[in-house]
């Protein structure tokens, strides 16, 4: 953990997964989100960015220092 210089992102679920396609619900679960206003801090990586882009209309994303 000492040499970890990767950027991190705080993602907060702002929209409901109810009525969304199964793949979008699964993406929210993959990001560790399942209820409104829950937040997670995740590493900024291409795979995480792809998941965020898929459900960006349901999330608020900010950089963590």
C-alpha positions as protocol buffer text, in pm:
chain_id: "A"
residue {
  index: 1
  type: UNK
  ca { x: 0 y: 0 z: 0 }
}
residue {
  index: 2
  type: UNK
  ca { x: 291 y: 236 z: 55 }
}
residue {
  index: 3
  type: UNK
  ca { x: 382 y: 284 z: -312 }
}
residue {
  index: 4
  type: UNK
  ca { x: 30 y: 305 z: -450 }
}
residue {
  index: 5
  type: UNK
  ca { x: 23 y: 612 z: -678 }
}
residue {
  index: 6
  type: UNK
  ca { x: -289 y: 517 z: -873 }
}
residue {
  index: 7
  type: UNK
  ca { x: -567 y: 769 z: -886 }
}
residue {
  index: 8
  type: UNK
  ca { x: -887 y: 688 z: -705 }
}
residue {
  index: 9
  type: UNK
  ca { x: -1246 y: 784 z: -778 }
}
residue {
  index: 10
  type: UNK
  ca { x: -1539 y: 824 z: -541 }
}
residue {
  index: 11
  type: UNK
  ca { x: -1856 y: 707 z: -711 }
}
residue {
  index: 12
  type: UNK
  ca { x: -2199 y: 777 z: -562 }
}
residue {
  index: 13
  type: UNK
  ca { x: -2521 y: 622 z: -688 }
}
residue {
  index: 14
  type: UNK
  ca { x: -2768 y: 903 z: -759 }
}
residue {
  index: 15
  type: UNK
  ca { x: -3021 y: 713 z: -970 }
}
residue {
  index: 16
  type: UNK
  ca { x: -3223 y: 400 z: -905 }
}
residue {
  index: 17
  type: UNK
  ca { x: -3156 y: 67 z: -1073 }
}
residue {
  index: 18
  type: UNK
  ca { x: -3527 y: -15 z: -1069 }
}
residue {
  index: 19
  type: UNK
  ca { x: -3663 y: -59 z: -1420 }
}
residue {
  index: 20
  type: UNK
  ca { x: -3315 y: -63 z: -1574 }
}
residue {
  index: 21
  type: UNK
  ca { x: -3189 y: -343 z: -1798 }
}
residue {
  index: 22
  type: UNK
  ca { x: -3024 y: -638 z: -1626 }
}
residue {
  index: 23
  type: UNK
  ca { x: -2681 y: -546 z: -1758 }
}
residue {
  index: 24
  type: UNK
  ca { x: -2702 y: -200 z: -1598 }
}
residue {
  index: 25
  type: UNK
  ca { x: -2812 y: -350 z: -1266 }
}
residue {
  index: 26
  type: UNK
  ca { x: -2523 y: -597 z: -1284 }
}
residue {
  index: 27
  type: UNK
  ca { x: -2282 y: -311 z: -1355 }
}
residue {
  index: 28
  type: UNK
  ca { x: -2400 y: -127 z: -1043 }
}
residue {
  index: 29
  type: UNK
  ca { x: -2343 y: -443 z: -837 }
}
residue {
  index: 30
  type: UNK
  ca { x: -1999 y: -482 z: -996 }
}
residue {
  index: 31
  type: UNK
  ca { x: -1913 y: -130 z: -882 }
}
residue {
  index: 32
  type: UNK
  ca { x: -2029 y: -220 z: -530 }
}
residue {
  index: 33
  type: UNK
  ca { x: -2342 y: -5 z: -540 }
}
residue {
  index: 34
  type: UNK
  ca { x: -2698 y: -118 z: -478 }
}
residue {
  index: 35
  type: UNK
  ca { x: -2882 y: 164 z: -300 }
}
residue {
  index: 36
  type: UNK
  ca { x: -2922 y: 535 z: -361 }
}
residue {
  index: 37
  type: UNK
  ca { x: -2662 y: 771 z: -214 }
}
residue {
  index: 38
  type: UNK
  ca { x: -2416 y: 490 z: -139 }
}
residue {
  index: 39
  type: UNK
  ca { x: -2054 y: 573 z: -218 }
}
residue {
  index: 40
  type: UNK
  ca { x: -1749 y: 364 z: -297 }
}
residue {
  index: 41
  type: UNK
  ca { x: -1387 y: 458 z: -356 }
}
residue {
  index: 42
  type: UNK
  ca { x: -1239 y: 261 z: -644 }
}
residue {
  index: 43
  type: UNK
  ca { x: -911 y: 265 z: -836 }
}
residue {
  index: 44
  type: UNK
  ca { x: -917 y: 453 z: -1164 }
}
residue {
  index: 45
  type: UNK
  ca { x: -861 y: 186 z: -1429 }
}
residue {
  index: 46
  type: UNK
  ca { x: -987 y: 132 z: -1783 }
}
residue {
  index: 47
  type: UNK
  ca { x: -1225 y: -144 z: -1671 }
}
residue {
  index: 48
  type: UNK
  ca { x: -1377 y: 72 z: -1396 }
}
residue {
  index: 49
  type: UNK
  ca { x: -1406 y: 366 z: -1638 }
}
residue {
  index: 50
  type: UNK
  ca { x: -1595 y: 141 z: -1880 }
}
residue {
  index: 51
  type: UNK
  ca { x: -1840 y: 35 z: -1609 }
}
residue {
  index: 52
  type: UNK
  ca { x: -1887 y: 399 z: -1503 }
}
residue {
  index: 53
  type: UNK
  ca { x: -1956 y: 502 z: -1864 }
}
residue {
  index: 54
  type: UNK
  ca { x: -2221 y: 231 z: -1895 }
}
residue {
  index: 55
  type: UNK
  ca { x: -2425 y: 369 z: -1603 }
}
residue {
  index: 56
  type: UNK
  ca { x: -2303 y: 729 z: -1594 }
}
residue {
  index: 57
  type: UNK
  ca { x: -2662 y: 856 z: -1587 }
}
residue {
  index: 58
  type: UNK
  ca { x: -2704 y: 689 z: -1245 }
}
residue {
  index: 59
  type: UNK
  ca { x: -2376 y: 804 z: -1086 }
}
residue {
  index: 60
  type: UNK
  ca { x: -2185 y: 1104 z: -959 }
}
residue {
  index: 61
  type: UNK
  ca { x: -1807 y: 1066 z: -997 }
}
residue {
  index: 62
  type: UNK
  ca { x: -1533 y: 1272 z: -832 }
}
residue {
  index: 63
  type: UNK
  ca { x: -1158 y: 1234 z: -797 }
}
residue {
  index: 64
  type: UNK
  ca { x: -1013 y: 1151 z: -454 }
}
residue {
  index: 65
  type: UNK
  ca { x: -679 y: 1299 z: -350 }
}
